[in-house]
Amino acid sequence: MSAPTSDPLAPVIDALSSGWRRMTWLLFHGPQARLENWLWWGLLALLAGGLGNHYGTGGSWRDPDLLRSGSRAAAASGLPAEPFSAFAKIAWTVPLIATLLGLAVLLGLFLLYLRCRFRFVLLDGVLSGAPRIRGVFARTAGPGLAYFGFELLLAIAAIVLLLPLAVIWWPILRDVMSGWSPEAGDLALPVLFSVAYGLPVGVSLGLTEWFAHDFVVPLAWTSGAGFWTCFARALRLFFSRLGPSLFFLLLRVLVGLVAILAITFATCFSCCLWIWPAAVGVVAALIVASFPASAVILAPIALAAFFMAAWILSTVTVPIPLLFRAWSYAYVRALDPALPDWNPDATPPERTSPPVPPAPAPPAHATDWATGSPGA
């Protein structure tokens, strides 16, 4: 990593440069830059972020308008509409849906727990220079569980804080699904409230999640201290260099926008790779929607197909999460030089100008061509 300079914004740029060199070394130039390791990096990146979404659906399978709209969608797609109405009439619909929703919540919590632990595994891979799961995953139990508790608290806070938006918008959505066509004046107040209240709340929750990922996770993994102790330490580090830290946040947002464009292009250009498992998953899901009894066989096939498609996409776009992970660690280490450096054997040294050799001394008794006299 680069030596500190007097420029207050230099640590951010130096950390970005260091993170870029680290990412290119891991994937393109280093001894571990092999195709099979690209697949492992893609798996780690997927488990560290791609599977951390909220699972579960809204509670309206019992709504008749939604069921009728589902039947119309099935008819438009060429699928038989009768299974939807039959599925709505059978007596065990409510307990079945309640069971499926409960399983979905449990699955979502399990995947969130995996995401928290695999974020430490991904960080360890960036530091050590190799994508390793065996021998590392077991060591993430303590910090991963604490990180999982933090994520649960953040999710509960999001539900409580965003509940007013659900209270306002749910009657409107219900009436729209019933056939009501709202006018501009009917939506003015809900839209204004959503912008004035929901936007600051959403930004605050997002910044909290970003802060934990970029600042707290590196400290918790390298120092061995408790998660909340590292959270307080990260706050002190952040405000000790407030200007560079805010610049780091701004630059990370800008680079993130560029990364979204890069991911979009990579998704389009690699469609011939991931489209086949995704198509298998879509077909299986449509069959399950038409014939729910087939879920016992086809639901695992659909999940496996979607997971394979996501793994392929994650492998194609893996330079981006590796860059962000290495960049954030390099910046946190610039704030706290006590943090260990990554494996020096797996990172190329910074390029510097080659030293200029000194001019050769004149030979003894050389002739001075300007005066014609012999040299000293």
N, C-alpha and C positions, 0 to 999 in steps of 0.2 A: 504494500500500500504506500501511497505517496506521503512524503514528509509534510508536516504542517507548514502553512504559509501565513503571511500577515493578512491576506484577503479574507474577510469574514465569510464570503460565499464560496471560497475555494474548496472547503471540505466536501460540499455537495457535488461539485463537478469532479473532484478527484475520486470521490466514492463511486460516481457513475462510471468514470473511466476504469476504475479498478474492477467494478462489477462486470463491465463489458469484457475486459480481458479475461476475467475468471470464467465467464460463460463460454466464450469462444475456446478457451483452453479445455474446458470440460467436454465440449461437444465436437470440436474440430481439430485441435492440435495436440492435446495431451495423450498420455499413454492409455487412458481409458476411453478415448474417443473412438468407439466401435459401434457398429449397428445394433448389436444386442444391448449395449448400454443405453442407446437412444430409447429402446423399448422400455427399459427399466426406468429411465428418467421420466418417460411419458407416464408410466404407471404411478410413480411417486407423485408427480405433479397432479395427476387426476385425483388420486386419493387425498392429496393435501388441499384440494380446492374444488374440484369438479363435482364431488359427491356431497358437498356440504349444504345443499339446498334444503329448503323447508318442504317436507312431504305432507301429504294429506290434501283433502279437497274441502270445499265448502259443503255445508249440510243441506243439500237441496235435491237429492235424488228422488225424494218423495213429492216434490213439487210437480203437479200435473202439467203445468205449462212447459217446464223444462223437459219432462218426458215426451210431450208432444213435439217439442222442437227437436229432441233427439230422434224421434221417429221420422220427422221430416228430413233431417240430415241423413239418416240411413237410407230413406227412399231416394234422395238426390244422389247418393253415392252408389246406388245400385244394390245395396245390401237389403236383406229382408227386414221390414219394419216391425213385423209381428213379434219377434223376441223382445223388443223393448216394452211393448204393452203387456205382454205376458209376464215379463220380469217384474213389472210394476204391480201386478195383481196378486202374485203369490204371497202367501201369508208370511213366509220367512224372509221377505225382503229387508225389513227393518233390522232384525238381528244380524243378518248377513252383512249388510252395509256397515253396521256398528262394529262387527268383528273385523271387517276389512280396514275400516278407518283406524281401529285400535292397532292392528298390525302395521298399518302404514306409519302411525306415530312412533311405534317402537322401532321400526326400521329406520325412520328418520333420525331418531335419537342415537341409534347404533352407528349410522353413517356419520353423524356429527361427531361422535366420540372418535371414530376412526380418523376423521379429518383433523381433529385436534392433535392426535398422536402422530399422524403422518406429516404434519407440518414440521415437527421436530426431526423426523426422519429425513425429510427433504433438506432441512438446514444442515444436518450432520453430513449428508452427501456433498453439499456445496463446500463445507469446510474440509472434509477429508479428501475430496477429489474423486469419489467413487459412489455410485448409487447402491447403497447397501440397506437391506432390510433385516437379514439375519444378524443377530448380535446387537442391533441398534433399537429395534422396535421394543424389545423388553425393557430397555432403559428409559423409554418414554412414558412408562406407566404413571409415575408420580407427577411430572409436569403436565403430561397429557390430561390426566384427570382434573387437575386444577384449572387448566385451560378450558376443559369441557364445562366445569362449573361456571366459569366466567361467561362462556357462550350461552349457557342456559339462563343466567341472570340477564344477559343482554337481550335474549329472545323474549323473556317475560316482560322486561321493560318495554320492548317494542310493541308487544301485544297490548299492554296497558295504555301506553301513550298514543297508539294509533287506533284504539277502540272508538274514540269520538268520530273518526272518519268512517268507520264501518257503520256506526249508528246513523250517520247522515246519508250515506250512499246506499245502504241496503234497501230501504223502501223505494228509492228511485229505480234501482236495478230490478227489483221485483215487479214494479209496475211496467217497466220497459219490456220485461219478458212476458208480461200479460197482454202486451199489445199497445201500451200507451206510448205516444210520441211526444216527448217533452219539447218545449220551446226554449229559446235562448234565455228568457227571463226566469224560467223555472230552475235553470242550472247555475245562474249567476252567483247566488249566495253559497251553494256548496263548493263551487270552483274557487271562489275567493277564500273561503275558509280553508280549503285544502292547501292552497298556496301559502297562505299566511301562517298556518299552523303545521301542516304536514311536511312542508319543505324543510323548515328549520329542524324539526324533530328527526326527519330522515337523514339529514346531513349530519346531525350530532351523533346518531347511532352509527352511521357509516364511518365517521372519524374515529369513534371509539374502537370499532372493529379494526380499522387500519392501524391505529396506534398500538393495539395489542399485538397485531401480526408483525409489524415492522420494528417495534422497539422492545416490547416485553418478551416475546418469544426468544430472540437472540440472547437476552440477558438471563432468562430462566434456564436456557439450555447450557450456556457456557459457565455460568457462575454456580449452578447447583442450589441457589437460594429459592425460597418459596415464590410462587407466582405473584402474590400480592405484594411481597417485599420488592420484587423486581418491577412491579407496576409503579410503586412509589419512587423507586430509583430511576425508572425511565422518565417519569414526570420531572424529576429534578434535572436530569440530563437535557430534556427537551427545553425547559425554560432557562437553563443556564446558557444556552446558545439559541435564543428565541428567533433571532433574525435568520440565521442559516437553516433552522428547523422549519420555519414557515416557507422559506425558499425551497427546501427539500420537498415539502408537501405540494407546493405549486408545481414544481418541475415534475414531480411524480404523476400529478394529474395530467399534465400535458403529454408526458411520455405514455401514460396510460391510454390517452385518446389515440395516439399514433399506434399503440399496440392493438387497439380494437380494430383499426383499419387493417393492420397486418394480419390479425386473426381472421378477419372477414375474407381477405384475398386468399389466405392459406386454405380456408374452408372451401372456397370455390374451386381452387386449383387442385385440391386433393379429393374432390367429390368422388372420383372413380375408385377411391380406396374405401371410404367409409359409407358410401351410399348403399352397398349391398347388405351389410349387416343391419343398417338402419331400415332398409326396405323390409327385411325379414321381421324386424320388430314391429313395424307398422302393420304389416299384414296380420301378424299374430294378435296384436292389440285389437284390430278391427273384428277379427273372428271372435275374440273373447267378448267384445261389446255386443255382438249379435247373438252369441251363444254362451252365456255366462258359465254354463257347466264345464266348458272346455278350458276354464282358467286353471284348473288343476294341472293340466299338461302344458298349455300354451303360455301361461304367465311366466314361468321360469325361462322358457325359450325367448320370449319377448325381452325380459330383463337382461338375459345374457347377450342378446343381439344388440340392444341399446348400449350396454356396457362396452362391447367390443368396438362399436362405432365411436363411442366417446374416447376409448383408449387410443384408437388410431388418430383421432383429431388431436388429442393431448400430445401424442408423440410428434406429430407434425409441427405443432406450435410450442414445443417444450422450451425453445430458447427464451421465450418471453418470461415465463415464471422463474426460470433460472436467473435471468438478468435481474428481475426485481428482487429476488431473494438475496443474491450476492450484493446488489447495490445497497439495500437497506442495512445489511450486516456491515458493510464497509463504512457506511455513514455512522452507525451506532458505535463502531470501534473508533472512528475519528473523534466522537464525543468522549469516549472512555477508552483510552489506550491500554487499560489493564486487561481488556478482553483479548483472548488469544487470537493470533493471526491464523488464517487458513493454511493448509499444508503448503509450505514453501516449495516443496519438490513438485507440486502440481500446478504451479502458476508461473508463467514466463516472467522474467524480470522486465522492468520498464525499459523502453527503448531510449537510449541516450546517444548523443553524438560520439563517434569514436574519437579517442584522444589523438591530437595532432602530434606526430613525432617531431622532436627538436631538429633544427637545421644542423647538418653535419659540420663539424669544425673544419676550417681550411687546413690543408696539409702543410706540414713544416716546410719552410724555405720556398713558399709559393710566391709567385711574381705578382706584384701589384700592377695590373694592366693600366691603371689610370696614371701612375707616375713612372712606371718602368723600373721601379726599385724593387729589390727582393723583399719578400714579406718577413715579418718578425719571426 
